Amino acid sequence: MSEFRGYTGKSLEFLKTNKINVGDSVKILSDLTYLGIIMPRYEHNDDKHLVLKLKSGYNVGLEIETIKKIEKIQSPEKIMEKKERVEKNPNLPKILLLSTGGTIASKVDYRTGAVTPVLTAEELNSSVPELAKIANVDAVVLFSEYSENIMPEHWLKIADKLKDYSTSDYSGIIIAHGTDTMHYTSSFLSFALAGFPIPIALVGSQRSSDRASSDAALNLIGAIKFLVACKTNGVYIVMHQDENDETIACHLGTRVRKNHTSKRGAFQTIGDNPAFIVLNDQVIRNSKDDFFKVKEFQPKINLNTKVALVKYHPGYDPSILEKIIEMNYRGIIFEGTGLGHIGKTMYENVKRANEKGIFLGMTSQCIDGRVSMTVYESGRDLLNLGIIPLENMIPEVALVKAMWVLGNSKKVEDVKYMMLQNIASEISK
Amino acid sequence: MSEFRGYTGKSLEFLKTNKINVGDSVKILSDLTYLGIIMPRYEHNDDKHLVLKLKSGYNVGLEIETIKKIEKIQSPEKIMEKKERVEKNPNLPKILLLSTGGTIASKVDYRTGAVTPVLTAEELNSSVPELAKIANVDAVVLFSEYSENIMPEHWLKIADKLKDYSTSDYSGIIIAHGTDTMHYTSSFLSFALAGFPIPIALVGSQRSSDRASSDAALNLIGAIKFLVACKTNGVYIVMHQDENDETIACHLGTRVRKNHTSKRGAFQTIGDNPAFIVLNDQVIRNSKDDFFKVKEFQPKINLNTKVALVKYHPGYDPSILEKIIEMNYRGIIFEGTGLGHIGKTMYENVKRANEKGIFLGMTSQCIDGRVSMTVYESGRDLLNLGIIPLENMIPEVALVKAMWVLGNSKKVEDVKYMMLQNIASEISK
């Protein structure tokens, strides 16, 4: 690894001049005095800052021009040796952390420069020291994938692993997961593990821990506070509510979407407030309604990936739909326009698909709001062609649900019935 | 037509008892006294209300139980005869209304019960009497389609028609359009007619004029106020800002999306405020920036529809992408996850597509925020495979732009260059 990894131009020159390497523990005098470790950088768009990891776990970006003095305290080898063993406190609740990869579960290895998963509870607890004060965290690494590479077979692995803990004495389970497809995974777990007795929180971070203002620590702390205090079960995504560090939102796993590429508050509950909010040490429930109908845990960890998501648009070529039908798909979720429409050009192939016994469900690319297929002629035509309106299910959730339902039922009538059963609040009022 | 069209149960019984038919002009005594016409109903989910069109053009739903007295004033034939010819006022600005269909351009024919397009300026002006006070409106019916059936060839027709008016003395042009795909049409017009000297407003309504609380009249009035006062050009979508009747939002035609299936404020500018707001009689501009780079009108009314929108998800079958490549598509817009990612399972076909000279662009299914493909390994891999990150272009807009660019350029290098030129504010800061 380069000793100056990621630093260029002025910042590189500054480090060289001062004989400071990435991984060194330093004391910096700027507007304030900072003690911390020089972090490597991965984005090359700025040569004006150093990134420093403070003892609290937070990273700060310091402008070189403001630095009056920099002093090396220790070189990285020394720091690696000083890793402390976190003592467990028997009076605290137990939390399991299952790691699947993603930004949150990664940290930079100072020696190799590679981003590697946080492997042990010790490493995790020492990187976020607040955790040990509120829970005893056991960490298990399941696999290590960025979430764009997480596939339905990974969902099955996660669900199978969780099943083993259904009778454990954990107060809650955290799944560290990349944010890109976290809402697809949370949907699958909500269906496959309906009735699971222990609350599950998927937690990610929008900024990796080697970057200034990483959200990893606060999201983890928020998730543990939520799991310990929520007094319910279910699968949630727990992330920053907005750019503010005060509130952590706990979204129902079937009503949430990543709605911004980079903001900390990227995840949003569609059409409603998040189910819970963690505000400092308070956990506030936003609805008195019971979120889940399934009371008994009977895992159904199956799926059939032969479901296509067809997003309609003007000029959508019906031949693509034709190919999908020929490829023996078992389900098609349409992301129609408005109240649930697709153009007349599609009708012939929709008819063929229905005759082949393919499940056809309608959602809306508007994302928010309910489909309603009795208002206009087009909607009524499509109903007659066998398309099932899926209420206000989010398109991505409908896709995952159809994969899951088709993995558990063979007959199309059963599939139609199950798709409209509200299992994990995927349909809301 | 049934004399009680759409009325069932209690409301039907009420009409029969009182010998009132749909289309009758009536006087109703309830909490207040109402004068208006009994409208037919198309949604059968309620038998507790009558819908009454008031003289102002607004529709109200009146609960039958609150009605103390109902009295017939005129039967429908009489009303149809009373259509007035609106006198033009030479001191008012001229507005052209091009109608393409959709809910807004429809009204119920009392005799046949069919929903038909508003055909003449007289009919339009008499249905929204406020219009005649602020502009002289000439109406032209181009075609009559609900917008889920509007295809790229319709975009060409609209653009060709508009071109004829580029040197006219209209202060503004309104395109009445169905809301489902209005943002696709506005994108095409923004590119094909860049530099068009007269401002263009696409206007729709979320509720048809035969329903209580239709938004058609206020959207039209807002659009005319905007066109007359805006002192700029460009293509906009003009609709309710929210559920409130006070503010009408004017969205840039390339930065807007229908984000709710049924709300009046369904259209939203992504990641920013609308370009203009009409608040009562004031037109407020939200940015000092110049929205459009193209100053001279040189229409480029061409397109190539061989562009596919590929929305990636866990379990997306790379064989579908393979089929698209085999079908001789010229462009693929990926709706990737997060900062612009797709899974490793897709790489082989992405490589093939690039080798075939297919334009490959990346947008994000997060919708809001910018793609950034240098942060993670996946992004860098995809850049190396030839995918072009399309900044913060909305996926649907990128699709339409790629169709337009491919209709005007043959060489893939030119296409790549044009896709990143900011023509109509499709890329924002």
HADDOCK unambig.tbl for C-alpha pairs under 7 A between the chains (distance, minus, plus):
assign (segid A and resid 42 and name CA) (segid B and resid 375 and name CA) 6.80 0.50 0.50
assign (segid A and resid 43 and name CA) (segid B and resid 375 and name CA) 6.18 0.50 0.50
assign (segid A and resid 148 and name CA) (segid B and resid 337 and name CA) 6.80 0.50 0.50
assign (segid A and resid 148 and name CA) (segid B and resid 341 and name CA) 6.21 0.50 0.50
assign (segid A and resid 148 and name CA) (segid B and resid 342 and name CA) 5.74 0.50 0.50
assign (segid A and resid 148 and name CA) (segid B and resid 343 and name CA) 5.01 0.50 0.50
assign (segid A and resid 149 and name CA) (segid B and resid 343 and name CA) 4.60 0.50 0.50
assign (segid A and resid 149 and name CA) (segid B and resid 344 and name CA) 6.19 0.50 0.50
assign (segid A and resid 150 and name CA) (segid B and resid 314 and name CA) 6.35 0.50 0.50
assign (segid A and resid 151 and name CA) (segid B and resid 314 and name CA) 4.81 0.50 0.50
assign (segid A and resid 151 and name CA) (segid B and resid 315 and name CA) 5.52 0.50 0.50
assign (segid A and resid 152 and name CA) (segid B and resid 314 and name CA) 6.16 0.50 0.50
assign (segid A and resid 152 and name CA) (segid B and resid 315 and name CA) 5.79 0.50 0.50
assign (segid A and resid 180 and name CA) (segid B and resid 337 and name CA) 5.33 0.50 0.50
assign (segid A and resid 180 and name CA) (segid B and resid 338 and name CA) 4.85 0.50 0.50
assign (segid A and resid 181 and name CA) (segid B and resid 337 and name CA) 6.93 0.50 0.50
assign (segid A and resid 258 and name CA) (segid B and resid 366 and name CA) 5.53 0.50 0.50
assign (segid A and resid 259 and name CA) (segid B and resid 366 and name CA) 4.23 0.50 0.50
assign (segid A and resid 259 and name CA) (segid B and resid 367 and name CA) 6.20 0.50 0.50
assign (segid A and resid 259 and name CA) (segid B and resid 368 and name CA) 5.98 0.50 0.50
assign (segid A and resid 260 and name CA) (segid B and resid 366 and name CA) 4.98 0.50 0.50
assign (segid A and resid 260 and name CA) (segid B and resid 367 and name CA) 6.56 0.50 0.50
assign (segid A and resid 260 and name CA) (segid B and resid 368 and name CA) 4.67 0.50 0.50
assign (segid A and resid 260 and name CA) (segid B and resid 369 and name CA) 5.06 0.50 0.50
assign (segid A and resid 261 and name CA) (segid B and resid 338 and name CA) 4.81 0.50 0.50
assign (segid A and resid 261 and name CA) (segid B and resid 339 and name CA) 5.11 0.50 0.50
assign (segid A and resid 261 and name CA) (segid B and resid 366 and name CA) 5.83 0.50 0.50
assign (segid A and resid 261 and name CA) (segid B and resid 368 and name CA) 6.54 0.50 0.50
assign (segid A and resid 261 and name CA) (segid B and resid 369 and name CA) 4.86 0.50 0.50
assign (segid A and resid 261 and name CA) (segid B and resid 370 and name CA) 6.13 0.50 0.50
assign (segid A and resid 261 and name CA) (segid B and resid 371 and name CA) 6.69 0.50 0.50
assign (segid A and resid 262 and name CA) (segid B and resid 339 and name CA) 7.00 0.50 0.50
assign (segid A and resid 262 and name CA) (segid B and resid 369 and name CA) 6.48 0.50 0.50
assign (segid A and resid 305 and name CA) (segid B and resid 315 and name CA) 6.29 0.50 0.50
assign (segid A and resid 314 and name CA) (segid B and resid 150 and name CA) 6.36 0.50 0.50
assign (segid A and resid 314 and name CA) (segid B and resid 151 and name CA) 4.82 0.50 0.50
assign (segid A and resid 314 and name CA) (segid B and resid 152 and name CA) 6.15 0.50 0.50
assign (segid A and resid 315 and name CA) (segid B and resid 151 and name CA) 5.54 0.50 0.50
assign (segid A and resid 315 and name CA) (segid B and resid 152 and name CA) 5.79 0.50 0.50
assign (segid A and resid 315 and name CA) (segid B and resid 305 and name CA) 6.29 0.50 0.50
assign (segid A and resid 337 and name CA) (segid B and resid 148 and name CA) 6.80 0.50 0.50
assign (segid A and resid 337 and name CA) (segid B and resid 180 and name CA) 5.34 0.50 0.50
assign (segid A and resid 337 and name CA) (segid B and resid 181 and name CA) 6.94 0.50 0.50
assign (segid A and resid 338 and name CA) (segid B and resid 180 and name CA) 4.85 0.50 0.50
assign (segid A and resid 338 and name CA) (segid B and resid 261 and name CA) 4.81 0.50 0.50
assign (segid A and resid 339 and name CA) (segid B and resid 261 and name CA) 5.10 0.50 0.50
assign (segid A and resid 339 and name CA) (segid B and resid 262 and name CA) 6.99 0.50 0.50
assign (segid A and resid 341 and name CA) (segid B and resid 148 and name CA) 6.20 0.50 0.50
assign (segid A and resid 342 and name CA) (segid B and resid 148 and name CA) 5.72 0.50 0.50
assign (segid A and resid 343 and name CA) (segid B and resid 148 and name CA) 5.00 0.50 0.50
assign (segid A and resid 343 and name CA) (segid B and resid 149 and name CA) 4.59 0.50 0.50
assign (segid A and resid 344 and name CA) (segid B and resid 149 and name CA) 6.17 0.50 0.50
assign (segid A and resid 366 and name CA) (segid B and resid 258 and name CA) 5.53 0.50 0.50
assign (segid A and resid 366 and name CA) (segid B and resid 259 and name CA) 4.21 0.50 0.50
assign (segid A and resid 366 and name CA) (segid B and resid 260 and name CA) 4.96 0.50 0.50
assign (segid A and resid 366 and name CA) (segid B and resid 261 and name CA) 5.82 0.50 0.50
assign (segid A and resid 367 and name CA) (segid B and resid 259 and name CA) 6.19 0.50 0.50
assign (segid A and resid 367 and name CA) (segid B and resid 260 and name CA) 6.56 0.50 0.50
assign (segid A and resid 368 and name CA) (segid B and resid 259 and name CA) 5.98 0.50 0.50
assign (segid A and resid 368 and name CA) (segid B and resid 260 and name CA) 4.66 0.50 0.50
assign (segid A and resid 368 and name CA) (segid B and resid 261 and name CA) 6.53 0.50 0.50
assign (segid A and resid 369 and name CA) (segid B and resid 260 and name CA) 5.05 0.50 0.50
assign (segid A and resid 369 and name CA) (segid B and resid 261 and name CA) 4.85 0.50 0.50
assign (segid A and resid 369 and name CA) (segid B and resid 262 and name CA) 6.48 0.50 0.50
assign (segid A and resid 370 and name CA) (segid B and resid 261 and name CA) 6.13 0.50 0.50
assign (segid A and resid 371 and name CA) (segid B and resid 261 and name CA) 6.67 0.50 0.50
assign (segid A and resid 375 and name CA) (segid B and resid 42 and name CA) 6.89 0.50 0.50
assign (segid A and resid 375 and name CA) (segid B and resid 43 and name CA) 6.32 0.50 0.50
